[in-house]
Amino acid sequence: MTKALTLIAICILAIIHQASAKAPIKFGKVDIEDLKMTVYEPDTSATAVVLCKYGYFNGNTYSFTTVTRVKILKKAGVSLSEFSFPGKEDMQVRGKVFNLENGEIVEERLKSESIFKLKITDDYYRMKVALPNIKVGSIYDIETSQQLLPSEFAFQREIPVKYCQLDLDPTNEIEYRKRARGFIGIQSDGPNTFFMDSVPAFKQEPYMDSRENYIAKFEFDILSVSFPGFYRGFTTSWEAVNKRLRSSTHFGGALTNGVGALNTLKKEIEDKYSDPYDKMVAAYEAIKQIKWNEVESLFSTEDHLGGVFKDKKGNSADINMMLYQLLQKLEIPALPLAISTRENGMLHQFYPSLEKLNYMLVRAKIGDKEYLLDATEELMPVDMVPLRCLNKNGRLINNESGKWIDLRTDKKDKSTLIFNLELNENLEAEGSMQCAKFDYSAYDFRKKYKNYASENEFLEAMETEHPGLRIKSFALTNVDSIYKEVRETYQVKVSNVAQKVGDMIMINPFLFEREENNPFKLEERKYPVDFAYKTEKTVLSNLTIPDGYVFETIPKPARIVLPEKAGAVLVAYSVMGNRLSVTYKFTIDKTVFLPEEYALLKQLFALMIEKQAEPVVIKKNADAASL
């Protein structure tokens, strides 16, 4: 909410409302028995437990206060003493840490210098807290207070919650929408008190989009604020959200306050390119020279982007708004696209929410083709967006009512690996290994490779990761050409490719590209599997065995395809003389699998692992052995 809205709330503090139910917790008052506790019996694996969480919306002051008490049970839980959360400029934070020493409770207050406020926009901050002297056995209280309602109140966390309660005083002056989320029901005690007992820890599962879509919580949206002589509406519809963003100083204002320095870039691009697509790519690459400060935001830092352009650094909205302006100057149709990132949770078409939006992309259009653009990642080509942005759908913000845009991508995690190896009498394989990486596979490689100080450091890490591998030479192509596939070529020697058992030799033709662990271990799954993008992995393995040896056992070929070709595993073998060729392909051609589809998906991964584990068996030719 804006500062003006805070002032409105202050102006109506005198209005009297009914008191809420009794608070189940008082800040700073701990029970010595809780300090003595070493294990949380309902979940003995818990590293920490929320003993109590209490939220209260005060109808007299229009303020919202949350008190949370956490007990640290294991060393891994100590990290929970450092955390961050969103807040407004007026948010107040206080904390206390309690330890038991020689049978006495020792208290330590959270110091103001351990509370950090990171300004995102004029009325939105990221609060960071580092509590003192936290160790196994500690309890800490943290209390936050702010005007009006928060965007959400969570009853469930990544650690178990013993008890959680929310009290909401009734008010006629603030109209808001409250919607329940999650897979566990929230109980109520009358119309204004909500609670949950013994809430289990939320367990993150492999290939899950965001826990925010599944934890038990309330999400709030303020629809209107009114008192005698004043009324202001907010997020009653997505059309209203569109209008509010257009009129916002740090959204619509920043988009339209032109940056004069962009005119120079415009001229340079127009002098060099005539094709609209080439102009778009050039604009995208030019704006990427502004460094992203790692802050994800829907709103600009300032109402004018000139300072960001000069400093060559800004948040995600600053950068993408500047890209929007440059595309407009180049007469390439473009509009801002407001989204919720994957970590922030999905948008819902029937529940309009400004609070749920936390990021901005640019939608450009050339002819009939649409492009989603995000200029924050220097290694990302123009036709891809980061994983954090692949979150079902977003809202195109235009001069009308706005519209929904599908955020799904056709780009894949795609790679092709080719082995050409010869096995010698010492059971060592020598030869070449070539790999081509495309789309998200190429992006991930470039990002990983850039983190190494040198090529030698990268190769040493690879040899360490794959025991038995020795890299004799290496060539890398297109690592700096982000619009092309990355190509790696290795000359290698692998010492552990084969295993001798009696007079038989077992060889795994997949070498270190084998998948050994199935990510899907649960018998049943409550939540959808979300891969974000499709997968296509191809391995071509050519292995020549020494003279005097023959193939004793070749695994059977396999072709497993999920319904509607949502995923598949293909393995084929062919032998010509003393040369074995293996063709393997694994595809996931659908990004989201519902819980009822989980069993087949799990089976597909199990069969993939099973086929990759099957060895080729060779032995000495009896005729050769007798000579």
Secondary structure as GFF3:
##gff-version 3
##sequence-region A 1 627
A	DSSP	alpha_helix	3	11	.	.	.	ID=ss1
A	DSSP	alpha_helix	32	36	.	.	.	ID=ss2
A	DSSP	three_ten_helix	41	43	.	.	.	ID=ss3
A	DSSP	beta_strand	48	58	.	.	.	ID=ss4
A	DSSP	beta_strand	63	72	.	.	.	ID=ss5
A	DSSP	three_ten_helix	75	81	.	.	.	ID=ss6
A	DSSP	beta_strand	82	87	.	.	.	ID=ss7
A	DSSP	beta_strand	92	101	.	.	.	ID=ss8
A	DSSP	beta_strand	104	109	.	.	.	ID=ss9
A	DSSP	three_ten_helix	112	114	.	.	.	ID=ss10
A	DSSP	beta_strand	115	121	.	.	.	ID=ss11
A	DSSP	beta_strand	124	130	.	.	.	ID=ss12
A	DSSP	beta_strand	139	147	.	.	.	ID=ss13
A	DSSP	beta_strand	152	154	.	.	.	ID=ss14
A	DSSP	beta_strand	161	168	.	.	.	ID=ss15
A	DSSP	beta_strand	174	181	.	.	.	ID=ss16
A	DSSP	beta_strand	187	188	.	.	.	ID=ss17
A	DSSP	beta_strand	193	199	.	.	.	ID=ss18
A	DSSP	three_ten_helix	211	213	.	.	.	ID=ss19
A	DSSP	beta_strand	217	227	.	.	.	ID=ss20
A	DSSP	beta_strand	230	233	.	.	.	ID=ss21
A	DSSP	alpha_helix	238	247	.	.	.	ID=ss22
A	DSSP	pi_helix	249	253	.	.	.	ID=ss23
A	DSSP	alpha_helix	254	256	.	.	.	ID=ss24
A	DSSP	alpha_helix	262	272	.	.	.	ID=ss25
A	DSSP	alpha_helix	276	287	.	.	.	ID=ss26
A	DSSP	beta_strand	291	292	.	.	.	ID=ss27
A	DSSP	alpha_helix	306	311	.	.	.	ID=ss28
A	DSSP	beta_strand	313	314	.	.	.	ID=ss29
A	DSSP	alpha_helix	316	329	.	.	.	ID=ss30
A	DSSP	beta_strand	334	339	.	.	.	ID=ss31
A	DSSP	three_ten_helix	342	344	.	.	.	ID=ss32
A	DSSP	beta_strand	359	366	.	.	.	ID=ss33
A	DSSP	beta_strand	369	373	.	.	.	ID=ss34
A	DSSP	three_ten_helix	387	389	.	.	.	ID=ss35
A	DSSP	beta_strand	393	396	.	.	.	ID=ss36
A	DSSP	beta_strand	403	406	.	.	.	ID=ss37
A	DSSP	beta_strand	412	423	.	.	.	ID=ss38
A	DSSP	beta_strand	429	438	.	.	.	ID=ss39
A	DSSP	alpha_helix	439	450	.	.	.	ID=ss40
A	DSSP	alpha_helix	455	465	.	.	.	ID=ss41
A	DSSP	beta_strand	469	477	.	.	.	ID=ss42
A	DSSP	beta_strand	486	494	.	.	.	ID=ss43
A	DSSP	beta_strand	498	501	.	.	.	ID=ss44
A	DSSP	beta_strand	504	507	.	.	.	ID=ss45
A	DSSP	three_ten_helix	511	513	.	.	.	ID=ss46
A	DSSP	beta_strand	529	530	.	.	.	ID=ss47
A	DSSP	beta_strand	534	544	.	.	.	ID=ss48
A	DSSP	beta_strand	549	553	.	.	.	ID=ss49
A	DSSP	beta_strand	558	561	.	.	.	ID=ss50
A	DSSP	three_ten_helix	563	565	.	.	.	ID=ss51
A	DSSP	beta_strand	567	576	.	.	.	ID=ss52
A	DSSP	beta_strand	579	588	.	.	.	ID=ss53
A	DSSP	beta_strand	592	593	.	.	.	ID=ss54
A	DSSP	three_ten_helix	595	597	.	.	.	ID=ss55
A	DSSP	alpha_helix	598	613	.	.	.	ID=ss56
A	DSSP	beta_strand	616	620	.	.	.	ID=ss57
A	DSSP	alpha_helix	622	626	.	.	.	ID=ss58
###
